[in-house]
Amino acid sequence: MKRFDIFIMGAGESGTGAAVLAKKQGLCPMVSDKGTIKEKYKQILTAEEISFEEGRHSEAIMLQTQEIIKSPGISDNLPLLANARKKGIPVISEIEFACRFTRARLIFITGSNGKTTTTLLTHHILKSAGLNAGVAGNVGKSFAWQVAERDHDYYVLEISSFQLDGMFSSKADIAILLNITPDHLDRYEHDFRKYTASKFRVTSNQTSNDSFIYCHDDPVIRQFLSGKAIGPKRYPFTAKGKDFSEGAYLHDNQLFFSIKEKEFTMTLEELALQGRHNLYNSMAAGIAGRLLDIRKDTIKQCLSDFQNIEHRLESVASIHGVEYINDSKATNVNSTWYALESMHKQVIWIAGGLDKGNDYSSLLPLVSTKVRAIICLGKDNEKIKKTFADEVETIEEYQSADDVVKAAYRIAKRGEVVLLSPACASFDLFENFEDRGNQFKKAIRNL
């Protein structure tokens, strides 16, 4: 049996990128996928002469390797991974692996919500300042792939808790923690403390020469930090006025950035991204920019002209006076809370999907005041129906984007909003949240 140096679980963007980098570094990787490998990745693996298998994970091969790189979507609790750990074989993430081979300055961004927006906004600031910056992690091209083919001087990385769990020696020059709310608890034995500890791994290995940017208004973050000594210098941001020397804060509708004994301000109206959650995202990105000595005028311009990402409160169309908004990326309750909180019209709310142990009670006040009807899009909608039965008169359920859009078109009145903000994962009916959002948009255009 051929011996391999590295066993890579998952042959998507992350796994294929890790394989390309491993091959470039003179290692012999084996790529393994329990499902079917997409043709575009097969072609790359074949062209690079990298061994791969699909439809299985060959444990005998895996247990002969020196290291395992696991894609974030694969559970840590698989029995074959337990067997590997018993043999002392490390199980790491693609991010951990790629960090070994770059000298770039690294910005790690995590949180339960807002990661992608903040990552792309921060990257926008760096690129606009003329820096050689890449964007990766859960967004864009694989980090490892970029390191292999065209390394950058800076990387802005969106990192999930799953990726952080596979990171041990890597370190961020700037770590950003946006918020912590219950999510993915099925992967953490339904223990919120374990999920919280996972998020704080973003500060691992940081020293006093590094920076930690965090939301001072988040009670979970504040409690975790209380009385704890962590390595990096702290830069909080808050919407409740200044009570620290360096960071960002809101006062009288003015946004203040105070970093390195220099200060600049913006009005809320100047921000491209509106809403409380986007205020926090803008604060975090702005602090990161100043820590990299980017000119304040460049930062202000970028915070004013940034275009929001697809599938995040994306305005799709206005038909007969009804606005249709695609927020398919809202895969947890807190994301949907922000979406509903930002609505200023009556809402026809499309919700549902693969429930991750959701507690919908925090949405009750918003639903009772803002939502006129709920249209469920999922295979099992019982929890949603039971939670909101006393709050709205109309609750319907369907299992296709076409059907929910037709129902919304029938129910909605002029001056209302049809909002797809599921609060659930998409995998019961769709390939991913992008597929769900794209099918929703296609159905709207077919009206």
N, C-alpha and C positions, 0 to 999 in steps of 0.2 A: 504494500500500500504506500502510495506516495506521501511523503511528509510535507506538511505546510507550516509556515511560521505563524500565520495569523488566520483565524477562522472568523469570517465576517457574517453575522446573522442579519439578513435583510438586504435585498438587492435593489432598493430604490435609490433615490438621489444620495442619501447619506452613505449607504453601504457601498455603492458603486464608486463614489468619490473617495472613500477610505481605501478601497482596493487599488484605485489608480495611484494614490499617494504611496501606498505600501510598495507597489511594484517599482515606482520611481526611486524609492529609498533602498532598493535591492532586496526587499523581502519577498517571500513567496506566499501570496494570500489565496485563500479558498473562500468563495462567496456562496452562501447558502440561503435559500429562500423557501419557506414552507408553502408559499403559494406559487403563482405563475409569474415569472419575471417579464416585465414589459419589454417589448421588442427593442426599444431604443437603448435600453441598458444592456440587453443581450449583445447587441451589435458592438457596443463599446468594450464590453468584457472580452468578446471574441477578438476584436481588433488589437486589444492590449495583451492578448494571449494569457488571460487570467482564467483560472479554472472556476467553474461554477456548477451548482446543482439547483434544481427547483422541485417543489412538491415534497420536500423532506429536509430535515437537518440530520446529517450523518454523525451520530454521536461518537462513533469509533474514530472518525477523522478529527472531530473537534477535540477529543481528549488527548490527541497526540500533538496539539499545537501549543505554542508558547503563550498566546494571548487571544482573547476573544473581543471583537468589536461588535457591540449590539446596537441595532437601530432602536431609536427611542420608543417606537410603537410596540415593541416586543416586551412582554412582562418579565420582570426580574425573577419571578417566582417559578419559572419553568423547572421541572425536575432535572433536565439535562444540564441546566446552568448550576443547579445545586451540586450536581456530580462534578462539574468542572471546578467549582470553588473548593470542593473537598480535596481535589488533586492539586490545589494551589495555583490554578490557572486564573490570572486576572481577567475580569470582565469590565470593559471600559466603553466609553462613548466615542463616536467619531470626533467630537470636539476635543476630548482629552488627547486622542491620538494625533490630531493635526497640530495641536499646540506645541508638540515636541519639535516641529520642523519649521517654525516661523519665529522671527525675531520682531514681528510687528507689535505695535501697542494694541492692546485688546480692551474693548468695551463689552462687557457682558450685561445683557438686559433681561431681567426676569420679572415675574409677577403673575397673578392669576388673570389679569386683564390689562389690555393696552400695550402688550409687548411689541406686536408687529408695528403698530402706529409709531411708537416711540423709537423703535429700531430704524425704521425708514426715515423718520424725521431727523434723527441724529446723523444718519448717513448723509442725508440731504445737506445738513449744515457742514459736514466735513468736506464733501465734494465741492460745495459752493465756495469753500475757503481754499480750494486748490490742492487739498491733500489727496494722496494716493490711497484711497480707502475702499475696502471691499465690504459687502454686507452679506451675512450668511447665518447659519444656525437653522432656525425653522423657516427662514425666508430666503429666497434667492438660490443661487447655486451652492452646492455643498462646500463647506469650509475647507475640508480636506482637498477637494478637487481644485479649488482656487490656489491653495498653498502649493499643490503639485504643478500646476500649469502656469500661473502668473501671480506670484506672491505680492502682497500689498504691504504698505508701511503701517496701515491701520486696518483693523477689522471691527465692525459693529455687529455683534452676534446676539440674535434673539435665542434665548436658551430656556427650555422648559425644565420642569422639575425632573422629568425622566432623564434628560441629558445630564443635569447636575448630579444625579445619583451615580452616574458613571464617570465622574470627574474626581481625580484624587490629587494629582500633583500640579495641574494647570492653575493659572492665576490671572485674574483680571487686573489691568492697570486702573480701570474705572469700572466699578460694579454698580448697577442700578437695580433697585428693588421697588417696584411701583405699588404693589398692594398684595395682600394675602387674604383670600376668601375661599371658602370650601369648594374644592374642585378635584376631580380625579381621586376621590377618597377610596374608590374601589381598588386603586393601586396601592393604597397606604393603610390597608386593614381597617378602613373607616375610622382612622385615628388622625384627627386634625393636627395634633401636635407633631406627628411624624411628617405630615405634608409641610408644615411650617418649617421644621428643621431642614427639610429638603430645599426649600426656597432659600434659606440662609446659607446654604452651601455656596452661593454666588460670591460670598466673601472669603471663601477658603483660601488659605495661603497668602492672603493680602498682608502687607506690612504698612508701616507708618508712611511709606513713600507712595502708597496707593490711595485711592479715593472710593468712598461708598456714598452713593446718592440714594436717598430713600424718602418715602412719604411720611412726614411727621404726623399727619392726620389719621393714619391707619392704626387702629387700636392694637391689632395683632403685632404689627412691627414694633410699635412703641413698647408694648409689654415685653416682647422678646428681648429688646435692647436694654430694658431697665436693669441697671446694675451689672450688665455684662460688659466685659472688656473685649473689643474686637480690634484687629490690627490697623485697619485703614483709618484715615481721617474722614470724619462724617460731614456730609453736606445735605441737610434736610430741606424739604420743600413743603409748604403749607398754604392753605387758603384762609388761614385764621390770624394773619398778622405776624409780625416779626417777634420772635423770642429767642433768637440765636444770632451769632455774629456773621456766619457765612452760609449761604444757601439761596433759596428763592421763596418769596412770600407774596400774598395778595393783601392790599390795603386800599380801601376806598376805590375799588374797581381799577386800581393800578397794580401792575405786576412788577415786582422789584427783583432784580438779580444782584446779589452782593457776593462777589467772589474775588479773592486776592486783593482785598482792600479797594476794589473798584466796583462801582454800581451803575446799572442802567435800568431804565424802566420802559414799560409798554402799557398801553391800555388794553383791556379785554377785547375791545372791538377790533383792535389791530391783529389779533390772532386769527390765523387761517382756520384753525380747528376750534369749534365752539363747544360748550358744555363743560360741566365740572370735571369729568374724567379727562377730557382733552386739555384742560388747563393744567392738570397734573402732568400729563404726557409732555406738554410744551415746557413746563418748568424743568423736568428731568433732562430733556434734550438740551435746553439752554444752559443749564449748569455744566453738563458734559462739554459743551462747546467752549465755555469760558475756561474750564480746567485745562483745555488744550490750547489756550491762548489765542483762540479765534476771535477776530475783531467783533466788538459788540454790534456794529452796524450790519455785519454779515449775518450774525445770529438773528437780529431783529428782522432782517429781510426774509430769512428762511422761515421763521416762525409766522411770517405774514403771507407767504406765497406757496406754502406746502400744499400739495394735492393729496387728499385722503386716499386710503387704500381701497381696493375693490372688496366687496362683501362686508364692509364695516360702515354702517349707516349710509349706504350708497343710494343716492336718489336715482331711481330707474326711469320713471315717467310720471306725467300727470295726465290723467284721462278723465274727461268730463268733471274736472274740478276735484278729483281724488288723486292724492299723491301716493306713489308706490315706492317703498324703501326696502332695500335689501341689506339686512344685517345678519346674514347667514353665519358670519364668523362668531356670533354670540352663542357659544356652545356651553355656557354655564349661566347660572341664575344671576350672578353679579353683573355680567355683561348686559343681560337683558334689562336689569334694573337701570343701568345707565341709559340704555336706549329709551326705555319708557319715560324716564325722568326728563329726558331732553325733548320729548314731544310736547308741542303746544296746541295740538288739535286732538279731537276725539280719534281713537285708534281702533281699527280692526286688526287684532293681533293674531298672527300666525305663529304657533308655538308647537313644540313637541319634537320627538325623535328618540334617540337612545338615552334613557335616563341614567345618570351616573351617581345615583343616590341623592338626587336633588331635594332640597327643602325650599318650597316655593313661598313660604309664609312671608318673607321679606317683600314680596311683590304685591301682597294683598292691598296695601294702601294705594299704590299706584294704579292697580287694576280697577279698584272700586271707583276711582275718580277719573281715569283717563280712557279706559277700555270699554267699548260698547258691545263688542262681540269677540269671541275667540274661535279661531279655526285651527283645529289640531292637524298636524302633519306628522304622523308617526304610526307605528304598528300597535303600540300600547299607550293609550292616552288616559287611562283611568285615573292616575294621580292628578293630572292637570284638571280633568273634569271634576273630580271630587273637591280639589282645593278651591276652585273658583266658581263652583255651582251657585253659590249665594251672592256672588259679586256681579255677574253678568247674566242677562236673560238668554242670550244666544250662544251656544257652544255646538259647533259642528265638527266632524272629523272626516278626513280623507287620507289617501295614501299615495297621492301623486301631486306634483307641483301644478300640473294643468288643472286638476280638480279644485285645489285650494284657491288658485287664482280666479277661476270661474265663480267660485262661491263668494270670494271677496268682492268681485265685480258686482255680483247680485246684491250683496248686503250693504256695501259702502255707499254713503251719501256725499254729495258735493260738500267740500270743505273738510273732509275727514282724511285720515292717513291709513293706508294698508301697510302694516309693518311686519316683515318677516324677521323675527328675532327669537329663535327657537328655544334658547336656554338649555339645549340638549345637543349631544353629539349627533352626527348625521348617518352613522353607519348602518342603521336599520333599513333605510330605503335608498341611500345614496352612497357613492364612492367616498366622498369627503364633503366638507362644508363648501368647497368651491363648486363641486358638482351640484349640490343643493341650490346654491345661489344662482348658478348659471341656468339651471332648469327653471327656477323661479322667474328670472329675467326673460328667458325665452317665452315662457307662458304669457307674460305680460305683453310682450311684443306681438304675440299671436292673437290678442284679444280683438 
